[in-house]
Amino acid sequence: MDNAAARQEVSLHTHGSLAPLLELSERTGYRFGFIGDPKPRSRNWYDRIPIAPLRQFLHLQTIHCRMALAILRAPRPDVFFLITINLIYSLPIYAALLMRGRPAFFLVHGSQQTAERSALHRAAFALCQFAVRRAELYPVHLELGDDLLPPGDRFAPGKSLCVPHPHPLAEKPLPPARREGPLRVGVVGLLRGDKPVDEIFRLLAGMQEELGIRLVLGTPSWQTPDWVGALPVEVIDTWRDAHYFACLAGLEVLIVDFRRADYWFRPSGVIIDAAMSGCAVLCPDFPVMAEEIAHPVRIGRAFDQLGEVPELLREMRTSLRAAPPDFAAWREPRRMEKIAPLFTAFLEKRGVQATRSG
């Protein structure tokens, strides 16, 4: 598969904010072999199995076997890049990389966080740590490295690369800042159990006039919860990407909250999407999220408890109107022209040879 075909194959099945990583071959001079989720099939041999957990296991294991097959079939790259990987199902991928004998990057996502969920997750993470120590397998952290974690939860020293989170909007014009009217404050994205969205709205619904805010919920229409009808909340359908980003661009403050057990050491895609859209952020004071809103300039505030949010909004209404955050400066290190040289330097330091020029 040529590079253009590989870009199309991967870009259709990854989070849109990671699409700029597919420019690495053009920007570094190294030939990258991108491996992402394969195209879903309408019918699978295991679909008739009545036991749901077994069916899910076979589904994910089949995906990873197809990824391993893609590694074996790919034209010889200088380096592979695994866009998505679930460590529990990754043994075929390790075997395929060993057979190809090429170095490989992989996005860490939340594997160090999820390692605490069960003995199976811990064993899968330990196997990955072993592979990183012994092979040319390189974890890629977004926004923050793992130095602050306990030694047992880190990858081998010197094997990881930490880069800012890339995003297609980093190259686009910023929307104009709002200067008057109520502060538009909202929650945007899919509603899941690890997001206490109803708690946020119930906390703020009766304080809108006092705080000078207007509440917005952006979520796909099919997911709109019943409790919204009882609260003074504007609801925007964000099923399509264009509507999702338009909703973020129309907000001045995005509020996100996550369960600590699921997100304490994970980046948030919606935070990056919001900040790229010129929207300030209120988020939990978790290490990676705190880094997302503070580097290289501050574009939001972090809280320890949800009860701190009203006072923070009161302060932000004044500060945002007087001096909006410098979103252009915040975007700068997240442009691919800034990120690509980090990969080049990392590979050159390890003596990886490029087989073609840029």
BABAKOL-82580 format. One line per 3 residues: their letters; for each residue x, y, z of N, C-alpha, C, O. Coordinates in steps of 0.05 Angstrom, whole numbers. Each point is the difference from the previous one (the first is absolute). Layout:
a> X/Y/Z/X/Y/Z/X/Y/Z/X/Y/Z; ...
This chain:
mdn> 17/-24/0/-17/24/0/18/25/0/18/2/17; -23/17/-36/16/24/0/-8/18/23/-20/-5/13; 35/27/-9/-5/17/23/-27/13/-1/-14/2/20
aaa> 6/7/-44/-26/13/-2/-23/-19/7/-19/8/14; 21/-33/-23/-20/-19/7/0/-6/30/-21/-3/12; 45/1/-1/2/-5/29/-13/23/16/-14/-5/20
rqe> 18/30/-29/-12/23/14/-30/-2/0/-13/4/20; 1/-12/-43/-29/-2/-2/-10/-22/17/-20/3/15; 33/-26/-15/-8/-23/16/-1/6/29/-19/-6/14
vsl> 40/19/-4/2/6/29/-18/23/7/-13/0/21; 12/21/-37/-15/24/7/-29/-5/3/-14/15/15; 3/-36/-27/-28/-5/2/-8/-13/26/-23/-2/7
hth> 43/-8/8/-6/-15/24/15/9/25/6/-16/18; 1/41/-17/13/11/24/-14/26/7/-14/12/-16; 18/-3/41/-11/25/8/12/22/-18/24/1/-5
gsl> -42/17/-4/8/20/-19/23/18/9/16/9/-17; -13/-5/43/21/18/9/28/-12/-4/20/14/1; -19/-41/-5/26/-12/-4/8/-2/-30/22/-9/-6
apl> -39/18/-11/5/-2/-29/26/14/-8/14/-11/-18; -6/33/30/26/12/-9/24/-18/4/20/4/-14; -21/-24/32/22/-18/3/6/-14/-27/23/-9/-4
lel> -43/6/-13/4/-14/-25/17/16/-19/7/-10/-22; 1/34/30/18/17/-17/29/-6/6/18/12/-12; -12/-30/31/27/-4/9/19/-9/-22/23/9/-1
ser> -33/-25/-17/18/-9/-22/9/23/-17/24/2/-7; -42/16/1/7/24/-17/17/19/15/17/14/-12; -20/-11/38/13/21/15/27/-9/12/17/17/7
tgy> -12/-43/-5/25/-9/14/20/-12/-20/24/-1/7; -33/-9/-30/19/-14/-18/1/-30/7/12/-15/-16; -24/7/38/-2/-29/6/-26/-11/-12/-20/14/-1
rfg> 21/-39/-8/-24/-13/-10/-14/-13/23/9/-20/12; -33/31/-4/-16/-11/22/-20/-20/-11/-13/5/-21; 10/-27/35/-22/-19/-6/-21/3/21/4/-11/22
fig> -26/24/-28/-21/5/20/-19/-24/2/-9/-10/-20; 4/2/44/-18/-23/6/-21/10/19/5/8/22; -30/-8/-32/-23/8/17/-21/-22/0/4/-22/-9
dpk> -28/29/20/-22/-19/0/-7/-7/-29/-4/19/-16; 2/-44/9/-8/-7/-27/-30/7/-4/-15/3/19; 7/-2/-44/-27/6/-7/-19/-20/13/6/-24/-3
prs> -28/32/15/-18/-19/12/-14/-17/-21/-5/9/-23; -1/-34/29/-14/-18/-18/-29/-2/8/-7/0/24; -10/-1/-44/-29/-2/6/-7/-27/13/-19/-2/15
rnw> 34/-19/-23/-5/-26/12/26/-13/9/20/2/-13; -21/-14/36/23/-14/11/-8/-28/9/-23/-5/7; 42/-13/-7/-6/-28/6/-9/-4/29/-14/-20/5
ydr> 21/39/13/-7/-4/28/-26/14/7/-8/0/24; -6/13/-42/-24/16/6/-22/-18/11/-18/10/14; 17/-35/-21/-21/-18/9/4/-11/28/-17/-14/11
ipi> 40/19/1/6/-10/27/-18/15/20/1/24/1; -17/-38/15/-19/13/17/12/13/25/-13/17/13; 37/-24/-6/13/10/25/14/26/-6/20/0/-14
apl> -31/22/23/10/27/-7/29/5/7/15/9/-17; -6/-16/41/29/5/6/19/-16/-18/20/11/-8; -28/-35/1/17/-16/-18/0/12/-28/20/2/-14
rqf> -44/7/6/-2/13/-27/17/25/-1/13/5/-20; -13/11/41/16/25/1/30/-7/0/15/13/-14; -7/-34/29/28/-8/0/9/-8/-28/21/8/-9
lhl> -37/-24/-4/7/-9/-27/1/23/-20/16/0/-18; -34/19/22/-1/23/-18/26/16/3/12/7/-20; -4/-1/44/25/16/4/25/-16/-7/19/12/-11
qti> -19/-38/17/23/-16/-8/3/-2/-30/22/0/-11; -45/-2/-3/1/-1/-29/10/26/-12/16/0/-19; -24/23/31/10/26/-10/30/1/2/14/9/-18
hcr> -3/-18/41/29/1/4/15/-20/-18/23/5/-8; -36/-28/3/13/-18/-19/0/12/-28/20/-4/-15; -41/18/7/0/14/-26/21/22/-1/12/4/-21
mal> -7/9/44/21/21/1/27/-14/-3/18/11/-14; -14/-34/27/25/-15/-3/5/-8/-29/22/1/-10; -44/-10/-3/2/-7/-28/7/24/-17/16/-3/-19
ail> -26/26/26/6/25/-15/30/6/3/13/10/-19; -2/-15/43/29/5/4/16/-19/-18/20/9/-12; -28/-34/10/15/-19/-16/-2/6/-30/19/-6/-15
rap> -41/17/7/-5/6/-28/11/27/-9/3/4/-24; 2/14/42/8/27/-7/26/1/-15/18/-15/7; -15/33/-27/26/4/-12/20/8/22/-7/12/20
rpd> 32/-19/-25/20/4/21/3/29/8/11/16/-16; -20/-8/40/3/28/9/26/3/16/13/-19/7; -6/44/-2/21/5/19/-9/-5/28/16/-9/17
vff> -41/16/-12/-11/-3/27/-30/-3/-2/-13/13/-16; 2/-30/33/-29/-3/2/-11/20/20/15/9/18; -40/-2/-20/-14/16/20/-27/-12/5/-18/0/-18
lit> 14/-10/42/-25/-12/8/-18/22/12/5/9/22; -25/-1/-38/-18/22/9/-17/-9/24/-4/15/19; -6/-39/-20/-17/-11/21/10/-28/7/7/-16/-17
inl> -8/10/43/8/-27/9/-12/-5/27/1/18/18; -13/-41/-14/-10/-9/26/19/-21/10/2/-21/-12; 12/26/34/22/-17/9/-9/-28/6/16/-19/-3
iys> -40/15/11/-9/-28/6/1/-18/-24/4/-24/2; -9/36/-26/-2/-16/-24/25/3/-18/-2/-6/-24; 24/16/34/22/10/-16/21/-21/-7/19/6/-15
lpi> -21/-30/26/21/-20/-5/5/-6/-30/23/-1/-8; -44/-1/-9/5/-4/-28/16/24/-13/16/-4/-18; -21/28/28/14/23/-10/29/-1/7/17/7/-17
yaa> -11/-15/42/29/-2/8/14/-21/-18/22/5/-9; -36/-27/4/12/-21/-17/5/10/-28/21/-6/-12; -40/21/1/3/10/-27/23/20/-2/15/0/-19
llm> -13/18/39/22/19/0/27/-14/2/19/9/-13; -18/-30/29/25/-15/3/8/-12/-27/23/-1/-7; -43/-10/-7/6/-12/-26/9/21/-21/17/-6/-17
rgr> -28/30/18/7/21/-19/27/12/7/14/11/-17; -6/-11/43/26/11/8/3/30/-4/22/9/-5; -45/5/8/1/29/-3/-8/13/26/-16/-11/14
paf> 27/35/-8/-9/14/24/-29/9/-3/-11/2/-22; -2/4/45/-28/7/-1/-6/19/23/8/-4/23; -23/25/-29/-13/17/20/-28/-10/5/-12/-12/-17
flv> 2/17/42/-28/-5/5/-10/22/19/14/7/19; -39/2/-23/-12/20/17/-8/-14/26/-14/-20/0; 22/32/22/-5/-12/26/-30/1/7/-11/-18/12
hgs> -2/40/-20/-28/5/8/-3/-2/30/12/16/15; -27/-36/-5/-4/-2/29/10/-26/12/-10/-8/21; 29/-5/-33/8/-27/9/11/0/28/-4/-20/14
qqt> 18/41/-6/11/0/27/-22/5/21/3/-10/22; -24/23/-30/-23/4/17/-16/-26/3/-7/-8/22; 1/-4/-45/-17/-24/0/15/-25/12/-13/-20/6
aer> 39/22/-4/15/-23/12/-10/-6/29/4/-22/10; -16/42/3/-9/-3/27/-27/-14/2/-9/-6/22; -4/1/-44/-28/-10/1/-2/-29/8/-19/-7/15
sal> 38/-10/-23/-3/-28/6/27/-14/-3/19/12/-10; -17/-36/19/25/-16/-3/7/-4/-29/23/-1/-8; -44/-3/-9/4/-4/-28/12/25/-13/19/-1/-16
hra> -30/25/23/11/25/-11/29/4/10/17/9/-16; -12/-16/41/27/3/11/20/-18/-15/22/8/-6; -30/-33/1/17/-19/-14/6/10/-28/22/-3/-10
afa> -43/13/-4/4/10/-27/19/24/-1/16/3/-18; -18/14/38/18/23/2/28/-9/6/19/11/-11; -16/-30/28/27/-11/7/13/-12/-25/24/3/-4
lcq> -40/-17/-12/11/-11/-25/9/22/-19/21/-2/-13; -37/23/12/8/23/-17/25/13/10/18/7/-16; -15/-4/42/24/12/12/25/-18/-8/21/11/-6
fav> -25/-37/7/22/-18/-8/7/4/-29/24/1/-7; -44/1/-11/5/4/-28/15/26/-5/17/2/-17; -25/19/32/13/26/-4/29/-1/9/18/11/-13
rra> -12/-26/35/27/-2/10/18/-15/-20/23/7/-4; -34/-29/-8/17/-18/-15/0/5/-30/18/-11/-14; -37/26/4/-2/3/-29/0/30/-7/0/17/17
ely> -1/-12/-43/-2/28/-10/-30/8/-1/-11/6/-22; -1/-6/45/-28/8/3/-1/25/17/9/-1/23; -20/22/-34/2/26/13/-27/12/7/-15/6/-19
pvh> 8/-3/45/-25/13/7/0/30/-7/21/13/3; -43/-3/-12/-4/28/-5/-21/11/19/-23/-7/-2; 32/25/20/-19/13/18/-9/27/-12/16/14/-12
lel> -42/-8/15/-10/26/-8/-1/19/24/-12/-6/20; 25/28/-23/0/23/19/18/-4/24/15/19/7; -14/-43/6/15/-3/24/12/-28/2/-14/-19/-5
gdd> 40/18/11/13/-26/4/-8/-13/26/-16/11/15; 27/-35/-10/-9/-15/24/20/2/24/-1/-17/17; 17/38/-17/20/3/22/-12/2/27/12/-9/20
llp> -37/19/-17/-12/4/26/-13/-25/11/-9/-1/23; 7/-20/-40/-13/-25/9/20/-16/17/24/4/-3; -34/-23/19/18/-18/15/17/-16/-20/-10/-5/-22
pgd> 34/-3/29/18/-14/-18/-13/-24/-14/5/-5/-24; -22/-10/38/-12/-23/-11/-21/6/-22/-8/-18/-15; -1/43/14/-20/8/-20/12/14/-24/-14/10/-17
rfa> 41/-8/16/13/15/-21/11/-20/-21/3/-24/5; 2/35/-29/15/-14/-20/30/4/5/8/18/15; 9/-34/-28/29/1/4/10/28/-6/-8/12/-20
pgk> 26/-2/36/12/27/-4/13/2/-28/13/-18/-9; -18/41/-4/13/5/-26/-14/-13/-23/8/4/-23; -29/-20/27/-14/-13/-22/-25/15/-9/-11/-7/-21
slc> 1/26/37/-25/14/-6/5/26/-14/21/13/4; -40/-4/-20/0/26/-12/-26/14/9/-21/-11/-2; 24/36/12/-23/16/8/-3/23/-20/19/15/-5
vph> -42/-12/-7/-5/21/-19/-27/14/7/-17/-12/12; 14/37/-20/-26/14/3/-21/-14/-17/7/-13/-20; -31/15/28/-22/-12/-15/-5/15/-26/-6/24/0
php> 9/-37/-23/-4/13/-26/-30/4/-5/-17/-12/13; 11/30/-32/-28/5/-7/-2/14/-26/15/18/-5; -34/-26/-13/-3/13/-25/-7/30/2/9/16/-17
lae> -23/-7/38/-7/28/3/23/18/7/-2/24/0; 25/-36/7/23/16/7/9/18/-22/13/21/4; -20/-28/-29/8/15/-24/-23/19/-9/4/15/-19
kpl> -27/-16/32/-23/15/-9/-3/26/15/11/2/22; -25/18/-33/-5/25/15/-16/-5/25/-18/-17/0; 23/33/20/-16/-2/25/-26/15/-3/-1/20/-14
ppa> -21/-30/26/-25/15/0/3/25/16/16/1/19; -31/20/-25/2/25/16/-10/-3/29/-18/-16/5; 31/30/13/-8/-2/28/-25/16/5/-5/21/-12
rre> -12/-31/30/-25/14/8/7/21/20/19/-3/16; -33/25/-16/6/23/17/-24/8/18/4/17/18; -28/-27/-24/-23/10/15/-21/-23/3/3/-21/-12
gpl> -23/27/28/-21/-20/5/8/-20/21/22/0/10; -40/-19/-3/6/-21/19/23/-17/-10/4/-4/-24; 12/-6/43/22/-18/-6/-12/-27/-8/-14/-12/16
rvg> 20/3/-40/-11/-26/-10/17/-22/11/24/-3/-7; -36/-13/24/14/-22/14/-13/-26/-6/-25/-2/1; 41/-19/-7/-13/-25/-7/16/-25/4/24/1/7
vvg> -37/-23/-12/12/-26/-1/-6/-11/-27/-22/1/-10; 43/-12/-3/-3/-9/-28/12/-28/-3/21/-6/12; -35/-12/-27/11/-26/-5/-19/-22/7/-23/5/9
llr> 31/-30/-14/-16/-23/7/-3/-2/30/19/6/15; -42/-14/-6/-6/-2/29/6/-29/8/-12/-19/-10; 30/16/29/8/-27/10/-1/0/30/-3/20/13
gdk> 5/-44/-2/-1/-3/29/23/13/15/-2/6/23; 25/-2/-37/23/12/13/-1/30/-1/19/13/8; -41/-1/-18/-4/29/0/-24/8/16/-23/-6/-9
pvd> 25/18/32/-23/8/16/-14/25/-11/-1/20/14; -9/-22/-38/-11/24/-14/-24/11/15/-2/25/3; -16/-42/6/-24/10/14/7/15/25/-13/20/7
eif> 34/-28/7/9/15/24/8/28/-7/-5/19/15; 19/-16/-37/9/27/-8/-24/18/-5/-1/23/10; -18/-32/-25/-23/17/-7/-18/5/24/-11/22/2
rll> 7/-42/15/-17/4/23/13/21/19/-13/15/14; 40/-15/-13/14/19/17/-3/28/-10/-4/19/15; 4/-15/-42/1/27/-11/-27/10/-10/-2/24/-4
agm> -18/-41/1/-25/8/-12/-13/23/14/-11/18/-13; 11/-18/40/-13/22/15/17/24/5/-8/19/14; 33/-19/-25/18/22/5/7/16/-25/19/16/0
qee> -33/-21/-22/7/13/-26/-1/30/2/19/13/-10; -40/-2/20/-2/29/2/21/12/19/12/20/-7; -8/-33/29/20/9/20/28/0/-12/15/19/5
lgi> -9/-40/-20/27/-2/-11/3/14/-27/23/3/-10; -45/4/-3/1/13/-26/8/-20/-21/17/7/-18; -29/-31/18/7/-21/-19/-25/-10/-14/-22/4/9
rlv> 26/-18/-31/-21/-15/-14/10/-28/-4/22/-4/-11; -37/-16/19/8/-28/-1/-7/-13/-26/-21/4/-11; 40/-20/0/-3/-13/-25/9/-30/3/20/-5/13
lgt> -36/-13/-24/8/-28/-2/2/-7/-29/-20/1/-14; 43/-9/5/4/-9/-27/5/-30/0/20/-10/10; -39/-5/-21/2/-29/-1/-18/-10/-23/-19/13/-8
psw> 25/-37/-3/-18/-11/-21/-29/-1/9/-5/-7/23; -13/13/-40/-29/2/7/-10/-26/12/-17/1/18; 27/-23/-28/-10/-26/10/9/-5/29/-10/-19/12
qtp> 29/35/-3/11/-5/27/-11/20/20/7/-1/24; -23/20/-32/-10/21/18/-14/-12/24/-20/-14/-4; 29/19/29/-13/-13/23/-26/13/7/-5/23/-6
dwv> -12/-39/20/-27/10/7/1/24/19/-17/18/-1; 37/-17/19/1/21/20/5/28/-12/-5/20/13; 14/-19/-38/5/26/-12/-25/17/-2/0/24/3
gal> -23/-37/-9/-25/14/-3/-9/15/25/-16/19/-3; 26/-26/26/-8/13/25/18/23/7/-4/13/21; 25/-8/-37/20/20/7/2/21/-22/-4/-6/-24
pve> 11/31/31/4/21/-21/26/-3/-14/19/15/5; -18/-34/-24/25/-7/-14/-6/0/-30/-19/-12/-9; 36/25/-6/-2/-1/-29/14/-25/-10/23/-6/7
vid> -37/-10/-23/10/-25/-10/7/3/-30/-17/9/-16; 41/-18/8/9/2/-27/8/-29/-9/15/-13/13; -26/5/-36/6/-26/-11/28/0/-12/6/16/-19
twr> 13/-33/29/27/0/-9/7/-27/-13/23/-9/1; -43/-3/-14/6/-26/-12/20/1/-22/17/-17/-3; -18/38/-13/20/4/-22/24/16/10/-4/18/17
dah> 27/-23/-27/24/14/8/-2/30/-3/9/15/17; -21/-6/-39/-2/29/-5/-17/13/22/7/22/9; -28/-35/0/-17/11/21/14/-1/27/-2/18/16
yfa> 17/-39/-12/16/-3/25/20/23/3/1/13/21; 14/-7/-42/20/21/2/-13/28/-1/10/18/13; -33/-15/-26/-15/25/0/-10/6/29/0/23/9
cla> -9/-44/4/-9/3/28/23/9/18/-4/18/16; 27/-31/-19/23/8/16/9/29/-6/6/15/19; -6/-8/-44/8/27/-8/-20/21/11/7/23/4
gle> -32/-31/1/-20/18/10/0/3/31/-14/17/11; 30/-33/2/3/1/29/23/18/8/19/5/-16; -20/5/40/23/14/11/15/-16/22/24/3/4
vli> -39/-21/9/12/-18/20/-12/-28/-3/-24/-3/0; 41/-16/-4/-8/-28/1/6/-11/28/22/4/11; -41/-18/0/4/-14/26/2/-30/-5/-18/-11/-13
vdf> 39/-1/23/2/-29/-2/5/-11/28/14/13/16; -25/-36/-10/6/-14/25/0/-30/-6/-17/-10/-14; 36/-3/26/3/-29/-5/5/-14/27/10/12/19
rra> -17/-37/-18/6/-16/24/30/-3/1/13/-7/-19; -2/11/43/29/-2/4/10/-28/-8/22/-2/-12; -37/-19/18/9/-27/-6/4/-5/-30/15/-18/-7
dyw> -28/33/-10/1/-4/-29/19/20/-14/11/-7/-21; -7/30/33/13/21/-16/22/15/15/10/21/-10; -1/-30/33/20/15/15/26/5/-16/12/21/2
frp> -4/-41/-18/24/4/-16/-5/-6/-29/13/-17/-13; -32/32/1/-7/-3/-28/-5/27/-12/-11/18/14; 18/-13/-39/-7/25/-13/-30/-1/-8/-12/-21/-2
sgv> 1/45/-2/-28/2/-8/-2/12/-28/10/22/-4; -22/-36/-14/-3/10/-27/-18/24/-2/5/18/-16; -27/-17/32/-18/22/-1/12/26/10/-7/21/-9
iid> 26/-23/28/14/23/9/17/12/-23/-1/24/-4; 15/-41/-10/16/10/-23/-18/12/-21/5/21/-11; -28/-35/5/-19/10/-20/-10/28/8/-2/18/-17
aam> -5/-15/42/-11/25/10/21/23/-2/-6/21/-11; 30/-26/21/20/21/0/8/7/-29/5/24/-5; -4/-43/-13/5/6/-28/-22/17/-12/5/14/-19
sgc> -29/-15/31/-23/15/-10/-2/27/14/-20/14/-4; 40/-7/20/-1/26/14/-17/1/24/-11/21/7; 7/-44/6/-17/-3/23/16/-6/25/16/-19/-1
avl> -19/35/22/15/-6/25/-12/-25/13/-22/-9/-7; 37/-2/26/-7/-26/11/2/0/31/18/11/11; -38/-24/1/0/-6/28/1/-31/2/-17/-13/-10
cpd> 37/2/24/4/-29/0/10/-9/27/10/17/16; -11/-43/-10/11/-9/26/30/4/0/13/0/-20; -2/2/44/29/5/3/14/-27/-1/13/-8/19
fpv> -15/-5/-42/15/-25/-6/25/8/-16/-1/19/-15; 23/-33/19/26/9/-12/0/6/-29/9/21/-9; -20/-40/-8/2/4/-29/-19/22/-8/7/17/-17
mae> -31/-16/28/-19/21/-7/10/27/8/-3/20/-14; 15/-19/38/11/26/9/22/9/-18/3/24/-5; 12/-42/-7/21/7/-19/-13/10/-26/10/19/-13
eia> -32/-32/5/-13/8/-25/-9/29/1/1/13/-21; -10/-3/44/-11/27/1/20/21/9/-6/23/2; 31/-32/3/20/19/11/25/3/-17/17/17/6
hpv> -14/-33/-27/25/1/-16/-5/8/-29/-18/-12/-12; 32/32/1/21/17/13/-12/24/14/14/14/15; -40/-8/-19/-13/21/15/-26/-11/11/-10/-21/-10
rig> -1/33/30/-24/-10/13/-25/8/-15/-4/23/-7; -13/-43/1/-25/5/-14/-24/-10/16/-22/-5/-11; 26/0/37/-22/-9/17/8/-3/29/22/8/8
raf> -39/-20/8/4/-4/28/-6/-28/8/-16/-13/-13; 29/3/34/-5/-27/10/-12/2/27/5/18/16; -22/-38/-9/-13/-1/26/4/-27/13/4/-20/-13
dql> -4/21/40/2/-25/15/-27/-13/5/-3/-24/0; -17/41/5/-27/-9/5/-20/15/-18/5/24/-6; -26/-37/-2/-19/12/-18/-13/25/12/-8/19/-14
gev> 7/-18/41/-12/23/13/16/25/-3/-11/22/6; 36/-23/-16/16/24/-5/-8/14/-26/8/23/-4; -23/-37/-13/-6/10/-27/-14/27/0/8/18/-15
pel> -30/-13/31/-13/26/-1/18/23/5/-1/20/-15; 18/-21/35/18/22/6/21/3/-23/7/23/-7; 2/-44/-4/19/2/-23/-13/13/-24/12/15/-14
lre> -38/-22/9/-14/13/-22/-4/29/5/1/16/-19; -6/-8/44/-3/28/7/26/15/-7/-1/22/-10; 23/-34/18/26/13/-6/5/1/-30/11/19/-11
mrt> -17/-41/-3/6/-2/-28/-17/19/-17/9/10/-21; -33/-5/29/-17/18/-15/13/28/-2/0/13/-21; 12/-5/42/15/26/0/25/-2/-16/6/18/-16
slr> 10/-38/21/27/-2/-12/-2/-5/-30/16/11/-15; -35/-28/7/-1/-7/-29/-9/24/-17/10/4/-22; -28/13/33/-8/23/-15/21/22/0/3/15/-20
aap> 12/-13/42/21/20/1/25/-7/-16/11/17/-14; -3/-43/15/24/-9/-14/-3/-29/-7/8/-17/16; -19/11/-40/-3/-28/-8/26/-15/-1/21/13/-5
pdf> -20/-39/10/25/-15/-1/13/2/-28/-14/5/-20; 40/-8/19/14/1/-25/0/-28/-13/19/-15/2; -42/9/-15/-3/-26/-11/20/-5/-23/8/-22/-5
aaw> 0/43/-9/19/-3/-22/27/-10/11/12/-17/-12; -3/28/34/25/-9/12/-3/-28/11/19/-16/-1; -43/9/12/-5/-27/10/1/-20/-23/10/-23/3
rep> -20/30/-26/0/-17/-23/28/-6/-12/5/-22/-10; 13/41/13/25/-1/-15/15/-26/3/7/-11/-21; -2/1/45/16/-25/2/-16/-25/-9/12/-21/-3
rrm> -38/24/-2/-16/-23/-9/-4/-1/-30/-15/-16/-10; 30/33/-4/1/-2/-29/20/-22/-8/20/-4/13; -26/-10/-35/17/-22/-9/28/9/-7/19/-15/2
eki> -16/40/-11/27/9/-7/18/3/25/24/0/-2; -37/1/26/15/0/25/3/-28/11/20/-6/13; -40/-11/-18/0/-27/11/18/-19/-16/15/-16/12
apl> -15/18/-38/15/-19/-17/30/0/7/11/-22/1; 2/45/4/29/-2/7/6/-15/25/22/-10/4; -42/8/14/4/-16/25/3/-30/-7/17/-14/12
fta> -32/5/-32/2/-28/-9/27/-4/-15/13/-20/4; -6/39/-20/25/-2/-15/24/-2/19/17/-18/-4; -16/36/23/22/-1/19/1/-26/16/22/-10/5
fle> -46/0/3/-1/-25/15/11/-23/-16/16/-16/10; -24/14/-36/10/-22/-17/29/3/-6/15/-20/0; -6/44/-6/29/4/-6/17/-7/24/22/-12/-3
krg> -31/18/27/15/-6/24/4/-30/3/20/-9/12; -40/-7/-22/2/-29/2/11/-13/-25/-1/-24/-2; 11/40/-16/14/-11/-23/-18/-12/-21/9/-16/-16
vqa> -35/23/16/-18/-11/-20/5/15/-26/1/25/-1; 4/-40/-20/6/12/-26/-25/4/-17/-18/-17/-1; 16/40/-12/-22/6/-18/7/-11/-28/23/4/-10
trs> -42/-17/-3/5/-11/-27/-7/19/-22/4/-7/-24; -15/30/31/-6/20/-21/3/27/12/-1/3/25; 4/18/-41/1/27/10/-29/11/2/-18/-14/-10
g> 14/38/22/-27/11/5/-16/6/-24/-22/9/2
